[in-house]
Amino acid sequence: MGRSTILFVAIAVLLAGRLACAAEPVGVVTIVEGDAVAIRGLSKFALGEGVRVLGDDLVETGKSTFLRVEFVDGAIVDLGPATRAQLNRPSLRKLDRPTFYLLSGWLKVSAGKLGAGAKGSIAAPQLDANGLIGETVERVGDGDVALFAEDGPVRATDRRSGVAVPIQLRSGDFLTLRKGEAPRVESRPAREFVAALPRQFQDPLPSRIAQFRGGVSAKPIGTFTYAEVEPWLDAELMVRRRFTREWAAKATDEAFRERLDAGLTRHPEWERVLYPERFEPKPPPPVASAPPVAPAPAVAPAPVVPAAGGSAAINPSVPAAAPATGPQAGEPGH
């Protein structure tokens, strides 16, 4: 690893530390049944009841876990088993996209206690759900998404083609998106969806936020491996672009770096972190020097021509002397 990489990583770590310090709590964990962790910056945290969560925390639940987070904007979010989500206030949007992101698994949003005029929204790899005012259940699987407008209408957006296609759901409607198929809207949820629904999602649970006023800070339990964050590194660019700042220090971990390098086609923005020298300004091309000037050819002296009558030799290149204009010998003078 060259000096350019070390310098880049040092700067990125400094910036990431400042961002982590500036993050504000957005909610409190009020129910945990099973194991759940949050990834924040370069650390992994165990989640328990009363623990504060920050904006952009990456949460993962265990295979049989139920987790509830009650947010400062009044929304309540339940996460089912084997679920990955990026936490943010469900009422917050940036660049016209929701900031709460369900990467995989089960989620239930209760938006009935949002402030006056506020509505909830959830983003997912293929589908955005906007305008939430009641209870909405979503499941993101391998290549498919299911959305149930349990209580209240939902403005869904199919993003699979790269073009936002709106789908309006009425209260009670059920939407499924499957790979290679057109969106399907039904008047009730599919039987297999109901059969797989987490038990805690089926009955209303009272709010418990009053028991955890203020909350407590999460305790770090170490760092994370590449395998633990690989789904996030390969997520859509809107989600993953921040990781080059927050996780740049992982480029100094040989095992992590090797896996990053092997998957550059899935997260090409990491090339600048792994190989910053490739992006350094190139030196200007050398200025071509003028070709040497050949010396002028030497001029040979003119030949000496002998004068007629035996006179002295005359060099034709030397002008002849002008004839005398005074009196000549033997002429009378005046």
Number of C-alpha atoms within 10 A of each C-alpha: 10 10 10 16 19 18 11 18 24 14 13 19 20 13 13 22 14 11 13 16 9 10 13 12 19 20 27 28 24 22 19 19 16 15 17 22 20 25 21 21 20 18 14 21 21 16 26 22 18 23 22 23 28 23 18 24 22 23 23 27 24 17 13 13 18 24 27 23 27 23 23 15 18 19 23 25 24 20 28 27 22 16 25 26 24 21 23 23 26 30 23 17 17 7 7 7 16 21 24 23 22 25 24 21 20 25 26 22 24 23 26 19 14 21 12 7 6 17 19 27 26 27 22 23 19 20 25 22 25 22 17 26 22 21 21 26 21 27 23 22 14 9 11 16 21 21 26 29 26 20 19 19 21 28 16 24 18 20 15 15 8 8 9 13 12 14 16 14 21 16 17 17 20 22 22 20 20 16 12 9 9 10 13 12 18 13 14 15 19 14 8 8 15 12 9 10 16 18 11 14 17 9 7 8 9 6 13 16 21 8 11 15 10 14 18 15 16 18 13 16 12 12 13 16 13 16 11 11 14 13 14 20 22 16 17 16 13 10 17 15 15 14 15 23 21 21 18 24 22 20 22 15 10 11 12 15 19 14 14 22 17 10 15 14 12 15 20 13 15 23 17 15 24 25 16 18 15 12 10 10 7 8 6 6 6 6 6 6 6 6 6 6 6 6 6 6 6 6 6 6 8 10 10 11 11 13 11 9 6 7 8 10 11 15 15 12 10 8 8 9 6 6 6 7 6 6 10 9 7 6 7 7 7 4
